[in-house]
């Protein structure tokens, strides 16, 4: 008899549920977040388990890796695509785990992508770089606001971020409180700049060893960091059956619900990968500045609609181009994109 397992995962514990092929509960048990404890628990059922569903929470890496190392067939459940009956009077973690197991048994479990363990650390390093860049940007804006508020002067981003020479101290006046606030902000910005450059050095060395990297660099608006970001956030491009699936994953397809040819509302427009959405938005911004064909396409769209729609249309085009570049292992072809 086949068994189906599921884990409702939390920060400090998890609930493991197992049902049989008729849907009958075999066991539910609350376990500590210890991979060896979980592996020992499933040993008596190991050979009969057809699969184990694990909820895709923020901390799933260690659990999925441990189960896959044991040879278990793991299914990463996508919480945003699942919905229990909202009228339930009572629900517990055990009920949630049993519900996951039931969906797995019926073959209707919405699944997420289990990103390869080998390249996951570099992808997360890229995300850390993005986090540091956003923190630095907030500090730059804060310092610009302080300079404008106290002295009525505008200081450019490049002046503030330049770390080889302190160009800010002389502009801070003689009030010791303003000077301390300004210098502490500037020193933090300089520290973040050095850390960002340190991460970029590692990313660029490892990224250019992969074939899609060089081909992506031929696309307009895509530089070194964006090429690596697109590569590692995409993972295996073959998992997308069609280019439309990939573009939707990049959040470059409009969300709309239609019934009987009438619009009935909108869905979750944030469903997909926010990092790829950012990458292609940045690529579109650079492409329309420095690539003539992209700029002409953007301007044609702009004549018919507003700035954001035109910008997203260009980002959509670049996402489609990136899909074919990675899938077919070919350089960018301007004639195919803007034909």
VEXDREN-2710 file (C-alpha; in Angstrom, 1 decimal):
% VEXDREN-2710
k/r/px/py/pz
1/UNK/0.0/0.0/0.0
2/UNK/1.3/3.4/-1.0
3/UNK/1.7/6.1/1.6
4/UNK/1.8/9.9/1.3
5/UNK/3.6/12.2/3.7
6/UNK/3.4/15.9/4.3
7/UNK/5.2/18.3/6.6
8/UNK/3.7/21.6/8.0
9/UNK/6.9/23.4/8.7
10/UNK/7.4/26.2/11.3
11/UNK/10.4/28.1/12.6
12/UNK/11.1/25.8/15.5
13/UNK/9.1/22.7/14.9
14/UNK/7.1/20.8/12.3
15/UNK/4.1/18.4/12.1
16/UNK/4.5/15.3/10.0
17/UNK/1.4/13.6/8.6
18/UNK/1.1/10.3/6.7
19/UNK/-2.0/8.9/5.0
20/UNK/-2.6/5.8/2.9
21/UNK/-3.9/5.6/-0.7
22/UNK/-7.5/5.7/0.6
23/UNK/-7.0/8.9/2.5
24/UNK/-7.0/7.2/5.9
25/UNK/-4.7/8.9/8.5
26/UNK/-1.8/6.6/9.5
27/UNK/0.0/9.0/11.9
28/UNK/0.5/12.7/12.7
29/UNK/3.3/13.8/15.0
30/UNK/4.9/17.0/16.1
31/UNK/8.7/16.9/15.6
32/UNK/11.6/19.2/16.4
33/UNK/13.4/20.9/13.5
34/UNK/16.2/18.3/13.5
35/UNK/16.9/16.5/10.2
36/UNK/18.0/13.3/12.0
37/UNK/14.8/13.2/14.1
38/UNK/12.7/13.5/11.0
39/UNK/14.6/10.9/9.1
40/UNK/14.4/8.5/12.1
41/UNK/10.6/9.1/12.2
42/UNK/10.0/8.1/8.6
43/UNK/12.2/5.0/8.6
44/UNK/9.4/2.6/9.3
45/UNK/7.4/4.0/6.4
46/UNK/10.3/4.8/4.1
47/UNK/9.8/2.1/1.4
48/UNK/6.0/2.7/1.1
49/UNK/6.2/6.5/0.9
50/UNK/5.3/7.6/-2.6
51/UNK/6.3/11.2/-1.8
52/UNK/6.6/13.8/0.8
53/UNK/5.1/17.3/0.5
54/UNK/6.9/20.1/2.2
55/UNK/5.4/23.5/2.6
56/UNK/7.5/26.2/0.9
57/UNK/8.1/28.4/4.0
58/UNK/11.1/30.8/4.3
59/UNK/13.2/28.0/6.0
60/UNK/12.7/25.0/3.7
61/UNK/16.3/24.5/2.4
62/UNK/17.7/22.3/5.2
63/UNK/14.6/20.0/5.4
64/UNK/14.3/19.4/1.6
65/UNK/18.0/18.9/1.2
66/UNK/18.1/16.3/4.1
67/UNK/15.1/14.4/2.7
68/UNK/16.5/14.4/-0.8
69/UNK/19.8/13.2/0.4
70/UNK/18.0/10.2/1.9
71/UNK/16.5/9.4/-1.5
72/UNK/13.0/10.6/-0.7
73/UNK/10.8/12.0/-3.4
74/UNK/10.1/15.6/-2.2
75/UNK/7.4/17.9/-3.5
76/UNK/7.7/21.6/-2.6
77/UNK/4.2/22.9/-2.0
78/UNK/3.4/26.4/-3.2
79/UNK/1.3/28.0/-0.4
80/UNK/0.1/30.9/-2.6
81/UNK/-1.6/28.5/-5.0
82/UNK/-3.4/26.5/-2.2
83/UNK/-6.6/27.3/-0.4
84/UNK/-8.4/25.4/2.3
85/UNK/-12.2/25.7/2.7
86/UNK/-12.6/29.1/4.4
87/UNK/-15.7/27.9/6.3
88/UNK/-13.8/25.4/8.5
89/UNK/-14.7/25.7/12.2
90/UNK/-11.5/24.2/13.5
91/UNK/-8.0/23.8/12.0
92/UNK/-4.7/22.9/13.5
93/UNK/-1.2/22.2/12.2
94/UNK/-2.1/18.5/12.0
95/UNK/-5.1/19.4/9.8
96/UNK/-2.8/21.5/7.5
97/UNK/-0.3/18.6/7.2
98/UNK/-3.1/16.1/6.4
99/UNK/-4.5/18.5/3.8
100/UNK/-1.1/18.7/2.1
101/UNK/-0.8/14.9/2.1
102/UNK/-4.4/14.7/0.6
103/UNK/-3.5/17.1/-2.2
104/UNK/-0.4/15.1/-2.9
105/UNK/-2.4/11.8/-3.0
106/UNK/-4.9/13.3/-5.4
107/UNK/-2.2/14.6/-7.7
108/UNK/-3.4/18.2/-7.4
109/UNK/-0.7/19.6/-5.1
110/UNK/0.5/23.0/-6.5
111/UNK/4.3/22.7/-6.6
112/UNK/7.2/25.1/-6.5
113/UNK/10.6/24.7/-8.0
114/UNK/13.3/23.1/-5.9
115/UNK/16.3/25.2/-6.9
116/UNK/19.5/23.1/-7.3
117/UNK/21.4/22.8/-4.1
118/UNK/24.8/23.3/-5.8
119/UNK/24.0/26.8/-7.2
120/UNK/21.7/28.0/-4.5
121/UNK/24.4/29.7/-2.4
122/UNK/25.6/31.9/-5.3
123/UNK/22.0/32.9/-6.0
124/UNK/21.5/33.9/-2.4
125/UNK/24.8/35.8/-2.5
126/UNK/23.3/37.8/-5.4
127/UNK/20.2/38.5/-3.4
128/UNK/22.4/39.7/-0.5
129/UNK/24.2/42.1/-2.9
130/UNK/20.7/43.5/-3.9
131/UNK/19.8/43.9/-0.2
132/UNK/23.0/45.9/0.5
133/UNK/22.4/48.0/-2.6
134/UNK/18.9/48.9/-1.4
135/UNK/20.2/49.7/2.1
136/UNK/23.0/51.9/0.6
137/UNK/20.4/53.7/-1.6
138/UNK/18.3/54.5/1.5
139/UNK/21.3/56.0/3.3
140/UNK/22.2/58.1/0.2
141/UNK/18.7/59.5/0.0
142/UNK/18.8/60.2/3.8
143/UNK/22.1/62.1/3.5
144/UNK/20.8/64.0/0.4
145/UNK/17.7/65.0/2.4
146/UNK/19.8/66.2/5.3
147/UNK/22.0/68.3/3.1
148/UNK/19.1/69.9/1.4
149/UNK/17.2/70.5/4.6
150/UNK/20.1/72.0/6.6
151/UNK/22.1/73.8/3.8
152/UNK/19.8/74.1/0.8
153/UNK/22.3/72.3/-1.4
154/UNK/21.8/69.3/-3.7
155/UNK/24.5/66.6/-3.6
156/UNK/24.6/64.0/-6.4
157/UNK/24.6/60.2/-5.8
158/UNK/28.1/59.8/-7.3
159/UNK/29.5/62.5/-4.9
160/UNK/28.1/60.7/-1.9
161/UNK/29.0/57.2/-3.0
162/UNK/32.6/58.1/-4.0
163/UNK/34.7/56.3/-1.4
164/UNK/38.3/57.0/-2.4
165/UNK/38.0/60.6/-1.2
166/UNK/35.6/62.2/1.4
167/UNK/33.8/64.9/-0.5
168/UNK/31.1/65.4/2.1
169/UNK/32.8/66.5/5.3
170/UNK/33.5/70.0/4.0
171/UNK/29.8/70.5/3.2
172/UNK/28.5/69.6/6.7
173/UNK/29.1/73.0/8.4
174/UNK/30.3/73.4/12.0
175/UNK/27.4/72.0/14.0
176/UNK/28.8/68.9/15.7
177/UNK/25.4/67.1/15.7
178/UNK/24.9/67.5/12.0
179/UNK/28.6/66.6/11.3
180/UNK/28.3/63.4/13.4
181/UNK/25.1/62.4/11.6
182/UNK/26.6/63.1/8.2
183/UNK/29.9/61.4/8.8
184/UNK/28.4/58.3/10.3
185/UNK/26.0/58.0/7.3
186/UNK/28.9/58.6/4.9
187/UNK/31.1/56.0/6.6
188/UNK/28.3/53.4/6.5
189/UNK/27.8/54.1/2.8
190/UNK/31.5/53.6/2.1
191/UNK/31.5/50.4/4.1
192/UNK/28.6/49.0/2.1
193/UNK/30.2/50.1/-1.2
194/UNK/33.3/48.0/-0.3
195/UNK/31.2/45.0/0.6
196/UNK/29.1/45.3/-2.6
197/UNK/32.3/45.4/-4.7
198/UNK/33.7/42.4/-2.8
199/UNK/30.5/40.4/-3.6
200/UNK/30.5/41.5/-7.2
201/UNK/34.1/40.4/-7.7
202/UNK/33.2/36.8/-6.6
203/UNK/29.9/36.8/-8.6
204/UNK/31.6/37.9/-11.8
205/UNK/34.4/35.3/-11.5
206/UNK/32.0/32.4/-11.0
207/UNK/29.3/33.7/-13.4
208/UNK/31.4/34.0/-16.5
209/UNK/32.3/30.3/-16.3
210/UNK/28.8/29.4/-17.4
211/UNK/27.9/29.5/-21.1
212/UNK/24.6/31.5/-20.9
213/UNK/26.5/34.4/-19.3
214/UNK/28.3/35.4/-22.4
215/UNK/25.2/35.1/-24.6
216/UNK/23.1/37.2/-22.2
217/UNK/25.7/39.9/-22.3
218/UNK/24.9/40.4/-26.0
219/UNK/21.4/41.5/-25.2
220/UNK/20.7/45.2/-24.8
221/UNK/20.6/46.6/-21.3
222/UNK/22.0/43.4/-19.7
223/UNK/25.4/43.9/-18.0
224/UNK/27.5/41.6/-15.8
225/UNK/25.3/41.7/-12.7
226/UNK/22.0/41.4/-14.5
227/UNK/23.3/38.5/-16.7
228/UNK/24.3/36.5/-13.6
229/UNK/21.0/37.5/-11.8
230/UNK/18.9/36.3/-14.7
231/UNK/20.9/33.1/-15.0
232/UNK/20.7/32.1/-11.3
233/UNK/17.2/33.3/-10.7
234/UNK/15.9/31.4/-13.7
235/UNK/17.6/28.1/-12.9
236/UNK/17.0/25.4/-15.5
237/UNK/15.2/27.3/-18.3
238/UNK/13.9/23.9/-19.6
239/UNK/11.4/23.9/-16.7
240/UNK/9.4/26.5/-18.6
241/UNK/7.4/24.8/-21.4
242/UNK/6.9/28.0/-23.4
243/UNK/8.2/31.5/-23.5
244/UNK/4.9/32.8/-22.1
245/UNK/5.4/30.7/-19.0
246/UNK/8.8/32.2/-18.4
247/UNK/7.7/35.8/-19.0
248/UNK/4.8/35.3/-16.6
249/UNK/7.3/33.9/-14.0
250/UNK/9.2/37.2/-14.5
251/UNK/6.0/39.2/-13.6
252/UNK/5.9/40.7/-17.1
253/UNK/2.4/39.5/-18.0
254/UNK/-0.7/41.4/-17.0
255/UNK/-3.0/39.7/-14.4
256/UNK/-6.6/39.6/-15.5
257/UNK/-9.6/37.3/-14.8
258/UNK/-12.0/36.9/-17.8
259/UNK/-15.3/35.1/-17.9
260/UNK/-17.7/35.1/-20.9
261/UNK/-15.4/37.6/-22.6
262/UNK/-15.8/40.1/-19.7
263/UNK/-13.2/41.2/-17.2
264/UNK/-14.1/39.9/-13.8
265/UNK/-11.1/41.3/-11.8
266/UNK/-7.4/40.8/-11.4
267/UNK/-5.3/38.0/-9.8
268/UNK/-2.1/38.1/-7.9
269/UNK/0.1/40.3/-10.1
270/UNK/3.1/39.6/-7.7
271/UNK/3.0/35.8/-8.4
272/UNK/6.4/35.0/-9.8
273/UNK/10.0/35.9/-9.2
274/UNK/10.5/39.5/-7.9
275/UNK/14.3/39.4/-8.6
276/UNK/13.7/38.6/-12.3
277/UNK/11.1/41.3/-12.5
278/UNK/13.6/43.8/-11.1
279/UNK/16.4/42.5/-13.5
280/UNK/14.4/42.9/-16.7
281/UNK/13.0/46.3/-15.5
282/UNK/16.6/47.5/-15.0
283/UNK/17.6/46.0/-18.4
284/UNK/14.7/47.9/-20.1
285/UNK/15.9/51.2/-18.5
286/UNK/19.4/50.8/-19.8
287/UNK/18.3/49.4/-23.2
288/UNK/16.2/52.4/-24.0
289/UNK/19.0/54.7/-23.1
290/UNK/21.9/53.1/-25.0
291/UNK/20.3/50.8/-27.7
292/UNK/18.7/52.5/-30.7
293/UNK/16.3/49.7/-31.6
294/UNK/15.1/49.3/-28.1
295/UNK/14.7/53.1/-27.8
296/UNK/12.6/53.2/-31.0
297/UNK/10.4/50.4/-29.7
298/UNK/9.9/52.2/-26.4
299/UNK/9.1/55.5/-28.2
300/UNK/6.5/53.8/-30.4
301/UNK/4.7/52.4/-27.4
302/UNK/5.0/55.7/-25.6
303/UNK/3.2/57.4/-28.4
304/UNK/0.2/55.2/-27.8
305/UNK/0.2/54.8/-24.0
306/UNK/1.9/56.0/-20.8
307/UNK/5.5/55.7/-19.5
308/UNK/5.0/52.6/-17.3
309/UNK/3.1/50.6/-19.9
310/UNK/5.8/51.4/-22.5
311/UNK/8.6/50.5/-20.1
312/UNK/6.9/47.2/-19.1
313/UNK/6.4/46.4/-22.8
314/UNK/10.2/46.7/-23.4
315/UNK/11.0/44.7/-20.3
316/UNK/8.6/42.0/-21.6
317/UNK/10.4/41.9/-24.9
318/UNK/13.8/41.5/-23.2
319/UNK/12.5/38.7/-21.0
320/UNK/11.3/36.8/-24.1
321/UNK/14.7/37.4/-25.7
322/UNK/16.5/36.1/-22.6
323/UNK/14.4/32.9/-22.6
324/UNK/15.4/32.0/-26.2
325/UNK/19.1/33.0/-25.5
326/UNK/19.3/30.6/-22.6
327/UNK/17.1/27.8/-24.1
328/UNK/18.9/27.7/-27.5
329/UNK/22.3/28.8/-26.3
330/UNK/22.5/31.6/-28.9
331/UNK/23.5/35.3/-28.8
332/UNK/21.0/38.1/-29.0
333/UNK/19.3/38.6/-32.4
334/UNK/17.9/42.1/-32.8
335/UNK/16.1/41.2/-36.0
336/UNK/14.0/38.6/-34.3
337/UNK/13.1/40.7/-31.3
338/UNK/12.0/43.9/-33.1
339/UNK/10.9/42.4/-36.4
END
